[in-house]
């Protein structure tokens, strides 16, 4: 009941007087007033959606994507079907502009929608309904678009565009830079609460766990972009950890050492990263340099000591009984 009263307040006192109320109630459309970017890296082919809003768990409703197909951002008075339907239409071979036009033309609530669609070939189109709450607008650039509604002012999407075009580095970091720029000039008039970053491959492997390169959500946080940045850094560190694990599986301990050390340099206080660094040192024949690291880790959490003998049957730790005793007896 409370949600109904809130919605009615928005309709009566905030939205323009010429609004067609029937458009709103023909279906259950949640709010997701927000600002977002859809973008593609022409070099790697990666595609993504990044979004921030003063709304709980904005990523669950706004950001959609599939490797080898494209990405969709659906927001304002959200039509959630735009996400999966847009992806499906692109899978059928429609370009982003055709998909967007079709979705909007067939939607009775189009005047309240904001939508951006980008396909695997870099075609992109955005739409802002005439009854989206000020400040609302979008900019379409090469391989990207930025869109916003219910902003403090009309500078947000322009700032996002400039930041993205002038940034360098991986797609994910550039997209977060765009969100930061939007926040710095005003952002959502209500404040901030949640954010999301989704990155998919340009070419599908057929394995979801490989095709979704990054899928990070901050559902409820006073500083969602800062938390998103922190989690992205953690993600990058664990990319090194995962690469180290693969190297171990392949028996390449030197490469494993390189990857584990790269992860540890990013998060020097992380117990797990230190532990596997020590394990890899031992497997590379450097027990003496591993012992101080084991000592530090065991001091912080004795469960790592309990774990250590369990690695022997799997071959993840290659030591004899004397060496194992040295590890477990560090003080």
C-alpha positions, 0 to 999 in steps of 0.5 A: 500500500505504501508503494502505491501512495508513493507512486501516486504522489510522483504521478500527481505532483511530479510528472507533467500534467499531460501524462497519460495515466493509463500508460502507467497502469497497463502493467507493473513497471518498477522505478529505476530512475538512474544514469547509465552507459552502454559501451563496446571496446572496438579492440577487444569486442567487449560490451558492457553496461554500467549504472548507478541510482538512488534505488535498491539493487538497480543492476537487477532490473537495468543491465542486460547483456549476452556475449556475441549479441549485445547489451541493453539498459532499460530505465526510468519507469522500467519496462523489464521486458526490454532487456530479455526481448532486446537481447533475443531480437538481436540474436535473431539478427536485428541491429540495435537501432531496429531493436530499439525502434521496435521495442518503443513502438510497441510499448504503450508506456513509451513516453516514460521509458528510457532505453539504450541498445548496443549490438555486437557490431557497435551499432547503438541507439538510445531513447528518452521518453518525453515524460521522463523526469527532468533532468533527462536526456542521452548522448549517442557516440561511437560504440557507446551511449550515455543516458540519464533521468531524474538528475539534479541537472542537465549536465550529467550525461554530457559529463559522462560522454566527455569522461568516457571519450577521454579515458583510456584503459580497459572498458570496465574502468572507462565505464566507471569513469563515466559514472564518476563524472556523472556523479561529480556534476550532480548525479541523481537528484535523490542521492545514491544507493546502488550500482552495477557493472556488467561486461560480456565478451564480444564473441561467445564461447557458449559457457556463461561462466566464461562469457560474462567477464565481469558481473558486479553489483552493489545493491545498497551502499552509501558510496556505490561507485567507490564500492564498485571500484573497490570490487573491480580491483578485487576482481582484477586481483582474483583474475591473477589468482585464477590464472595462477590456479590454471598455471598450477593445473598445467604444472607451470609453477613459475607462471603460477608464482608470477600470477599469485605475486601480482594478485598479492601486490594489489592486496598485500593484506589478503591472507589467501593470496599470501597463502597460495604465494607461499604454497607456490614458493614451496612447490618451486623449491623455495621452502625457506622464503615460504616459511615467513609467509606461512607464519604470518598467515597462520598467526592471523588464522590457524585454519590455514595451518589445518588446511595445509596437510589436506593439500598433499593428497591432491598434489597442490602441495609437494613436500615430504614429511620433514618439510611439512613439519617445518611448515606446520611448526613455524612460530 
